[in-house]
């Protein structure tokens, strides 16, 4: 057949099909973490030439409330969603059941439309990824976003005085060794975690390890999108005045989050700065927060509690003069990159936090973006409270919003994170 000038044979015009990736997440896409730390990455990667099937465990109430919204976000993208029901009870047995369900579903999906790689987070999804690699030989990207087994112990979820949980811990530690050995690429969130992983005897030096902190959508968390009028509306809604000094807390409480220490600091700040008002942007009920405040002698009329959708979080953060969070400094948290930190920085808000968690201390020092307490002694918290009083007395002098936001771009840019993932994907699936 004759091809006219300038025409190429149809055969040459056909591009190779996009590599098919299975992503397994125990956080549902309808969970806040799924919306901030799963979907944005995969949407970005799908636009860079990868197609996905997402296998996620969905909590029934959140699934029914958020299903339509997630489907809307996926419309027109080369992403299929295969949700399975999440089970919480009874402990451990429910997880075993969920893993077997994940396995069956993963194999069914692979047989109908084969995957070139499975990408999983640590914990239960990684068990399935490891199993799938052994069964089918597909590539395995091991995303160690937490030291899972140690995190369960550090968070007091697997109490080691119980034989049952000691056995579970040993099982997962053994599996974690196998996962590192079998991986074709490893992602972690912090430089601290990378050093630990590279020292593991089971780590093969030929396997790439990429540090990709929790990315932040800098278009959503952008202080310029919240005008003065909107800030005033938020203050009116919360019954805060223009002269109030707003100290905010973002996210869940309990487990690794050190609420008592946080409130002890707040008490000291309120003594030095009577204009202080506390703002909790949290899924917890106001009654829970009030109870904690009363236990710490904090007047509840100086407190506001809001349950905000992800889209509304920036406007509440925007009225903050300062944000505070403390996380239990323990081995497992060296692997942690708190999403909230990047979100606060992106909004140009100085942060008060503690040392011993991921790369927080080095990031804050490098970007001049906050105060780091070395421990939770009365003396350390007192020193931090004095520094906070200086921020109140000299707003914009010590910490500059633009400088802090620029630091978020440097460390937490979602676009940069997607590029790093793409480069790793390309290496693993040998994409030219």
For each residue, the residues with C-beta under 8 A, 3 or more apart:
1:
2:
3: 7 8 9
4: 7
5:
6:
7: 3 4
8: 3 12 13
9: 3 12 13
10: 13 14
11: 14
12: 8 9
13: 8 9 10
14: 10 11
15:
16:
17: 20
18: 49 50 51 78
19: 49 50 51 116 117 425 429 431
20: 17 51 52 53 113 114 115 116
21: 45 50 51 52 53 115 116 117 118 119 425
22: 52 53 55 106 109 110 115 117 118 119 132
23: 38 42 52 53 54 55 118 119 120
24: 55 56 102 106 118 119 120 121 125 128 129
25: 28 29 34 38 54 55 56 57 120 121 125
26: 56 57 86 98 121 123 124 125
27: 31 33 34 37 38 56 57 121
28: 25 31 34 56 57 58 59 62 63 83 86
29: 25 34 35 38 39 54 56 58 66 70 81 83
30: 34 35 58 59 62 63 65 66 67 69 70
31: 27 28 34 35 59 62
32: 35 36 283 310
33: 27 36 37 38 339
34: 25 27 28 29 30 31 37 38 39 56
35: 29 30 31 32 38 39 40 310
36: 32 33 39 40 214 217 310 339
37: 27 33 34 40 41 145 214 215 339
38: 23 25 27 29 33 34 35 41 42 54 56
39: 29 34 35 36 42 43 70 73
40: 35 36 37 43 44 215 217 414 418
41: 37 38 44 45 215 414 417 418 421
42: 23 38 39 45 46 52 54 79
43: 39 40 46 47 73 74 77 79
44: 40 41 47 48 414 415 418 421
45: 21 41 42 48 50 52 418 421 422 425
46: 42 43 50 51 52 77 78 79
47: 43 44 77
48: 44 45 418 422
49: 18 19 431
50: 18 19 21 45 46 78 422 425
51: 18 19 20 21 46 78 79
52: 20 21 22 23 42 45 46 78 79 80
53: 20 21 22 23 79 80 81 82 109 113 115
54: 23 25 29 38 42 79 80 81 82
55: 22 23 24 25 82 84 102 105 106 109
56: 24 25 26 27 28 29 34 38 81 82 83 84
57: 25 26 27 28 83 84 85 86 98 102
58: 28 29 30 62 63 83 84 85 86
59: 28 30 31 62 63 86
60: 63 64 85 86
61: 64 65
62: 28 30 31 58 59 65 66
63: 28 30 58 59 60 66 67 83 85
64: 60 61 67
65: 30 61 62
66: 29 30 62 63 69 70
67: 30 63 64 70 71 83
68: 71 72
69: 30 66 72 73
70: 29 30 39 66 67 73 74 81
71: 67 68 74 75 81
72: 68 69 75
73: 39 43 69 70
74: 43 70 71 77 79 81
75: 71 72
76:
77: 43 46 47 74
78: 18 46 50 51 52
79: 42 43 46 51 52 53 54 74
80: 52 53 54
81: 29 53 54 56 70 71 74
82: 53 54 55 56 105 109
83: 28 29 56 57 58 63 67
84: 55 56 57 58 98 101 102 105
85: 57 58 60 63
86: 26 28 57 58 59 60 98
87: 94 95 97 98
88: 91 94
89: 94
90: 93 94
91: 88 94 95
92: 95 96 164 168
93: 90 96 97
94: 87 88 89 90 91 97 98
95: 87 91 92 98 99 124
96: 92 93 99 100
97: 87 93 94 100 101
98: 26 57 84 86 87 94 95 101 102 124
99: 95 96 102 103 124 127 128
100: 96 97 103 104
101: 84 97 98 104 105
102: 24 55 57 84 98 99 105 106 124 125 128
103: 99 100 106 107 128 131 132
104: 100 101 107 108
105: 55 82 84 101 102 108 109
106: 22 24 55 102 103 109 110 118 128 132
107: 103 104 110 111 132 135 136
108: 104 105 111 112
109: 22 53 55 82 105 106 112 113 115
110: 22 106 107 113 114 115 132 136 138
111: 107 108 114
112: 108 109
113: 20 53 109 110
114: 20 110 111 136 138
115: 20 21 22 53 109 110 118 136 138
116: 19 20 21 138 139 429
117: 19 21 22 138 139 140 141 184 425 428 429
118: 21 22 23 24 106 115 128 129 132 133 138 139 140 141
119: 21 22 23 24 129 141 143
120: 23 24 25 125 126 128 129 140 141 142 143
121: 24 25 26 27 125 126 143 145
122: 125 126 142 143 144 145 146 147 148 176 179
123: 26 126 127 146 148 172
124: 26 95 98 99 102 127 128
125: 24 25 26 102 120 121 122 128 129
126: 120 121 122 123 129 130 142 148 175 176 179
127: 99 123 124 130 131 175
128: 24 99 102 103 106 118 120 124 125 131 132
129: 24 118 119 120 125 126 132 133 140 141 142 179
130: 126 127 133 134 140 175 178 179 182
131: 103 127 128 134 135
132: 22 103 106 107 110 118 128 129 135 136 138 140
133: 118 129 130 136 137 138 139 140 182
134: 130 131 182
135: 107 131 132
136: 107 110 114 115 132 133
137: 133
138: 110 114 115 116 117 118 132 133
139: 116 117 118 133 184 185 428 429
140: 117 118 120 129 130 132 133 179 182 183 184
141: 117 118 119 120 129 183 184 185 186 187 424 425 428
142: 120 122 126 129 179 180 182 183 185 186 187
143: 119 120 121 122 186 187
144: 122 147 186 187 188 193 197 335
145: 37 121 122 187 188 189 214 335 337
146: 122 123 151 189 332 335 336
147: 122 144 150 151 193 196 331 332 334 335
148: 122 123 126 151 152 172 176 332
149: 152 153 158 169 172 173 176
150: 147 153 154 330 331 332
151: 146 147 148 154 155 256 332 333 335
152: 148 149 155 157 158 169 172
153: 149 150 156 157 158 160 169 332
154: 150 151 256 328 330 331 332 333
155: 151 152 255 256 328 332
156: 153 159 255
157: 152 153 255
158: 149 152 153 165 168 169
159: 156 162 165
160: 153 165 166 169
161:
162: 159 165 166
163: 166 167
164: 92 167 168
165: 158 159 160 162 168 169
166: 160 162 163 169 170
167: 163 164 170 171
168: 92 158 164 165 171 172
169: 149 152 153 158 160 165 166 172 173
170: 166 167 173 174
171: 167 168 174 175
172: 123 148 149 152 168 169 175 176
173: 149 169 170 176 177
174: 170 171 177 178
175: 126 127 130 171 172 178 179
176: 122 126 148 149 172 173 179 180
177: 173 174 180 181 200 202
178: 130 174 175 181 182 202
179: 122 126 129 130 140 142 175 176 182 183
180: 142 176 177 183 186 197 200 202 203
181: 177 178 202 204
182: 130 133 134 140 142 178 179
183: 140 141 142 179 180 186 207
184: 117 139 140 141 207 428
185: 139 141 142 207 208 209 210 424 427 428
186: 141 142 143 144 180 183 197 207 208 209 210
187: 141 142 143 144 145 209 210 211 212 421 424
188: 144 145 193 194 197 209 210 211 212 335
189: 145 146 193 211 212 213 214 335 336 337 358
190: 193 194 211 213 334 335 336 337 358 359
191: 194 195 211 359 362
192: 195 196 334 335 358 359
193: 144 147 188 189 190 196 197 211 334 335 358
194: 188 190 191 197 198 209 211
195: 191 192 198 199
196: 147 192 193 199 200 334 335
197: 144 180 186 188 193 194 200 203 209
198: 194 195 203 205 209
199: 195 196 203
200: 177 180 196 197 203
201:
202: 177 178 180 181
203: 180 197 198 199 200 207 209
204: 181 207
205: 198
206:
207: 183 184 185 186 203 204
208: 185 186 424 427
209: 185 186 187 188 194 197 198 203
210: 185 186 187 188 420 421 423 424
211: 187 188 189 190 191 193 194
212: 187 188 189 215 417 420 421
213: 189 190 337 342 359 411 412 417
214: 36 37 145 189 337 338 339 342 412
215: 37 40 41 212 342 412 413 414 415 416 417 418
216: 221 339 342 343 345 346 408 412 413 414
217: 36 40 220 221 414
218: 221 222 346 408 409 412 413 414 415
219: 222
220: 217 310 311 314
221: 216 217 218 313 314 317 342 343 346 347 408
222: 218 219 225 314 346 347
223: 226 314 318 346 347 348 401 405
224:
225: 222 314
226: 223 230 231 314 315 318
227: 230 231
228: 231 232
229: 232 233
230: 226 227 233 234 315 318
231: 226 227 228 234 235 315 318 319
232: 228 229 235 236 242
233: 229 230 236 237
234: 230 231 237 238 315 316 318 319
235: 231 232 238 240 241 242 244 319
236: 232 233 239
237: 233 234
238: 234 235 277 279 304 306 319
239: 236 304
240: 235 244 246 277 279 304 319
241: 235 244
242: 232 235
243: 275
244: 235 240 241 275 276 277
245: 273 275 276 277 321 322 392
246: 240 276 277 279 319 320 321 322
247: 266 269 276 277 278 279 320 321 322 323 324 388
248: 278 279 280 281 316 317 320 322 323 324 349
249: 262 278 279 280 281 282 323 324 325
250: 281 282 313 317 323 325 340 343 344
251: 257 281 282 325 340
252: 255 257 282 283 284
253: 257 259 282 284 288 289 292
254: 257 259
255: 155 156 157 252
256: 151 154 155 327 328 330 333
257: 251 252 253 254 262 325 326 327 328
258: 261 262 326 327 328 354 376
259: 253 254 262 263 292
260: 263 264 296
261: 258 264 265 326 354 376 381
262: 249 257 258 259 265 266 324 325 326
263: 259 260 266 267 292 293 295 296 298
264: 260 261 267 268 296 376 378 381
265: 261 262 268 269 324 326 352 373 381 384 385
266: 247 262 263 269 270 276 278 296 298 324
267: 263 264 270 271 296 297 298
268: 264 265 271 272 381 382 384 385
269: 247 265 266 272 273 276 385 388 389
270: 266 267 273 274 276 298 302
271: 267 268 274 385
272: 268 269 385 386 388 389
273: 245 269 270 276 388 389 392
274: 270 271
275: 243 244 245 392
276: 244 245 246 247 266 269 270 273 302
277: 238 240 244 245 246 247 302 303 304
278: 247 248 249 266 293 298 302 303 304
279: 238 240 246 247 248 249 303 304 305 306 316 319 320
280: 248 249 284 289 303 304 305 306
281: 248 249 250 251 306 308 313 316 317
282: 249 250 251 252 253 289 305 306 307
283: 32 252 307
284: 252 253 280 288 289 305
285: 288 289 305
286: 289 290 305
287: 290 291
288: 253 284 285 291 292
289: 253 280 282 284 285 286 292 293 303 305
290: 286 287 293 294 300 303 305
291: 287 288 294 295
292: 253 259 263 288 289 295 296
293: 263 278 289 290 296 298 299 300 303
294: 290 291 297 298 300
295: 263 291 292
296: 260 263 264 266 267 292 293
297: 267 294
298: 263 266 267 270 278 293 294 302 303
299: 293 302 303
300: 290 293 294 303
301:
302: 270 276 277 278 298 299
303: 277 278 279 280 289 290 293 298 299 300
304: 238 239 240 277 278 279 280
305: 279 280 282 284 285 286 289 290
306: 238 279 280 281 282 316
307: 282 283
308: 281 312 313 316
309: 312 313
310: 32 35 36 220 313
311: 220 314
312: 308 309 315 316
313: 221 250 281 308 309 310 316 317 343
314: 220 221 222 223 225 226 311 317 318 343 347
315: 226 230 231 234 312 318 319
316: 234 248 279 281 306 308 312 313 319 320
317: 221 248 250 281 313 314 320 323 343 344 347 349
318: 223 226 230 231 234 314 315 347
319: 231 234 235 238 240 246 279 315 316
320: 246 247 248 279 316 317 323 344 347 349
321: 245 246 247 349 391 392 395
322: 245 246 247 248 349 350 351 352 388 391
323: 247 248 249 250 317 320 340 344 349 350 351 352
324: 247 248 249 262 265 266 351 352 353
325: 249 250 251 257 262 338 340 341 351 352 353
326: 257 258 261 262 265 353 354 373 376
327: 256 257 258 333 336 338 353 354 357
328: 154 155 256 257 258 333
329: 333 354 355 356 357
330: 150 154 256 333 356
331: 147 150 154 334
332: 146 147 148 150 151 153 154 155 335 336
333: 151 154 256 327 328 329 330 336 356 357 358
334: 147 190 192 193 196 331 356 357 358
335: 144 145 146 147 151 188 189 190 192 193 196 332 358
336: 146 189 190 327 332 333 357 358
337: 145 189 190 213 214 341 342 358 359
338: 214 325 327 341 342 357 358 360
339: 33 36 37 214 216 342 343
340: 250 251 323 325 343 344
341: 325 337 338 344 345 351 353 360 363 412
342: 213 214 215 216 221 337 338 339 345 346 408 411 412
343: 216 221 250 313 314 317 339 340 346 347
344: 250 317 320 323 340 341 347 349 351
345: 216 341 342 348 349 351 367 369 404 405 407 408 411 412
346: 216 218 221 222 223 342 343 405 408 409 412
347: 221 222 223 314 317 318 320 343 344 405
348: 223 345 400 401 402 404 405
349: 248 317 320 321 322 323 344 345 401 404
350: 322 323 369 370 371 391 398 399 404
351: 322 323 324 325 341 344 345 364 369 370 371
352: 265 322 323 324 325 370 371 372 373 384 388
353: 324 325 326 327 341 357 360 364 370 371 372 373
354: 258 261 326 327 329 357 360 372 373 374 375 376
355: 329 360 361 372 373 374 375
356: 329 330 333 334 361
357: 327 329 333 334 336 338 353 354 360 361
358: 189 190 192 193 333 334 335 336 337 338
359: 190 191 192 213 337 362 363
360: 338 341 353 354 355 357 363 364 372
361: 355 356 357 364 365 372
362: 191 359 365 366
363: 341 359 360 366 367 369 407 411
364: 351 353 360 361 367 368 369 370 371 372
365: 361 362 368 372
366: 362 363 407
367: 345 363 364 403 404 406 407 410 411
368: 364 365 399 403 404 407
369: 345 350 351 363 364 399 403 404 407
370: 350 351 352 353 364 399 404
371: 350 351 352 353 364 384 387 388
372: 352 353 354 355 360 361 364 365
373: 265 326 352 353 354 355 376 380 381 383 384
374: 354 355 380
375: 354 355 380
376: 258 261 264 326 354 373 380 381
377: 380 381
378: 264 381 382
379: 382 383
380: 373 374 375 376 377 383 384
381: 261 264 265 268 373 376 377 378 384 385
382: 268 378 379 385 386
383: 373 379 380 386 387
384: 265 268 352 371 373 380 381 387 388
385: 265 268 269 271 272 381 382 388 389
386: 272 382 383 389 390
387: 371 383 384 390 391
388: 247 269 272 273 322 352 371 384 385 391 392
389: 269 272 273 385 386 392 393
390: 386 387 393 394 398
391: 321 322 350 387 388 394 395 398 399
392: 245 273 275 321 388 389 395
393: 389 390
394: 390 391 397 398
395: 321 391 392
396: 399 400 401
397: 394
398: 350 390 391 394
399: 350 368 369 370 391 396 403 404
400: 348 396 403 404
401: 223 348 349 396 404 405
402: 348 405 406
403: 367 368 369 399 400 406 407
404: 345 348 349 350 367 368 369 370 399 400 401 407 408
405: 223 345 346 347 348 401 402 408 409
406: 367 402 403 409 410
407: 345 363 366 367 368 369 403 404 410 411
408: 216 218 221 342 345 346 404 405 411 412 413
409: 218 346 405 406 412 413
410: 367 406 407 413
411: 213 342 345 363 367 407 408
412: 213 214 215 216 218 341 342 345 346 408 409 417
413: 215 216 218 408 409 410 416 417
414: 40 41 44 215 216 217 218 417 418
415: 44 215 218 418 419
416: 215 413 419 420
417: 41 212 213 215 412 413 414 420 421
418: 40 41 44 45 48 215 414 415 421 422
419: 415 416 422 423
420: 210 212 416 417 423 424
421: 41 44 45 187 210 212 417 418 424 425
422: 45 48 50 418 419 425 426
423: 210 419 420 426 427
424: 141 185 187 208 210 420 421 427 428
425: 19 21 45 50 117 141 421 422 428 429 431
426: 422 423 429 430 431
427: 185 208 423 424 430
428: 117 139 141 184 185 424 425
429: 19 116 117 139 425 426
430: 426 427
431: 19 49 425 426
432:
